[in-house]
Amino acid sequence: MSWWQEVLTFLLAGLIFSIVNSVIRPLVVILSLPFVLVTMGLFMLLINGFMVWLAILLAPNIKMDFGWAIISSLVISLINYIVSGFSDFNKEEKIS
């Protein structure tokens, strides 16, 4: 497989991950809300790992175990946390 086919495969995987996260994730979070509350949010790690794993299953030519999906969801969450800390989108303007 050439480099541009690999790039297109990973772009397609990113698109699939975005669709899975926007459509299926809210339903799974609502249905598993009691588990999230009892575990004080730690169950969200499993939900995020499941979303990564599901997106990888749907993407062609990419394979990943569920354990690695959990680890990759931790990395994605950490990167999102760092980027949102540096962005101005989440900061509220003070009205004086």
C-alpha positions as CSV (number, residue, x, y, z in Angstrom):
1,M,0.0,0.0,0.0
2,S,1.4,3.4,-0.9
3,W,1.7,6.3,1.4
4,W,-1.3,8.2,0.0
5,Q,-3.5,5.2,0.5
6,E,-2.4,5.0,4.1
7,V,-3.1,8.7,4.6
8,L,-6.6,8.2,3.1
9,T,-7.2,5.2,5.3
10,F,-6.4,7.2,8.4
11,L,-8.4,10.2,7.3
12,L,-11.3,7.8,6.7
13,A,-10.8,6.4,10.2
14,G,-10.9,9.9,11.6
15,L,-14.1,10.6,9.8
16,I,-15.6,7.4,11.1
17,F,-14.5,8.2,14.6
18,S,-16.1,11.6,14.4
19,I,-19.4,10.1,13.2
20,V,-19.3,7.4,15.9
21,N,-18.6,10.0,18.5
22,S,-21.4,12.3,17.4
23,V,-24.1,9.7,16.9
24,I,-23.5,6.7,19.0
25,R,-21.6,8.1,22.0
26,P,-24.4,10.3,23.4
27,L,-26.8,7.3,23.4
28,V,-24.2,5.1,25.1
29,V,-23.5,7.8,27.7
30,I,-27.2,8.3,28.5
31,L,-27.8,4.5,28.8
32,S,-24.8,4.0,31.0
33,L,-25.4,7.1,33.2
34,P,-25.9,5.0,36.4
35,F,-22.5,3.3,35.9
36,V,-20.9,6.7,35.3
37,L,-22.4,8.1,38.5
38,V,-21.5,5.2,40.6
39,T,-17.9,5.1,39.4
40,M,-17.6,8.9,39.6
41,G,-16.9,9.3,35.9
42,L,-14.3,6.5,35.5
43,F,-16.7,4.5,33.4
44,M,-16.3,7.2,30.8
45,L,-12.8,5.8,30.1
46,L,-14.4,2.5,29.0
47,I,-17.0,4.4,26.9
48,N,-14.3,6.4,25.1
49,G,-12.3,3.2,24.6
50,F,-15.3,1.5,23.2
51,M,-15.9,4.4,20.8
52,V,-12.3,4.2,19.5
53,W,-12.6,0.4,19.2
54,L,-15.9,0.7,17.3
55,A,-14.4,3.2,14.9
56,I,-11.4,1.0,14.3
57,L,-13.6,-2.0,13.6
58,L,-15.5,0.0,10.9
59,A,-12.4,1.5,9.3
60,P,-10.8,-0.6,6.6
61,N,-7.2,-2.0,6.9
62,I,-6.8,-0.9,10.6
63,K,-6.8,-3.4,13.5
64,M,-6.6,-2.6,17.2
65,D,-7.3,-4.6,20.4
66,F,-9.7,-3.2,23.0
67,G,-6.9,-2.6,25.5
68,W,-5.0,-0.4,23.0
69,A,-8.3,1.4,22.2
70,I,-8.6,2.3,25.9
71,I,-5.0,3.6,26.0
72,S,-5.5,5.6,22.8
73,S,-8.7,7.1,24.3
74,L,-6.6,8.2,27.3
75,V,-4.1,9.8,24.9
76,I,-6.9,11.5,23.0
77,S,-8.5,12.8,26.2
78,L,-5.1,14.2,27.4
79,I,-4.4,15.9,24.1
80,N,-8.0,17.4,24.1
81,Y,-7.5,18.6,27.7
82,I,-4.1,20.3,26.9
83,V,-5.4,21.9,23.7
84,S,-8.6,23.2,25.4
85,G,-6.4,24.7,28.1
86,F,-4.5,26.8,25.5
87,S,-7.5,27.8,23.4
88,D,-9.6,30.9,24.0
89,F,-12.9,29.0,23.2
90,N,-13.5,27.8,26.8
91,K,-12.6,31.0,28.6
92,E,-15.5,33.2,29.6
93,E,-15.2,37.0,29.1
94,K,-15.4,39.0,32.3
95,I,-17.9,41.8,32.2
96,S,-16.9,44.8,34.3
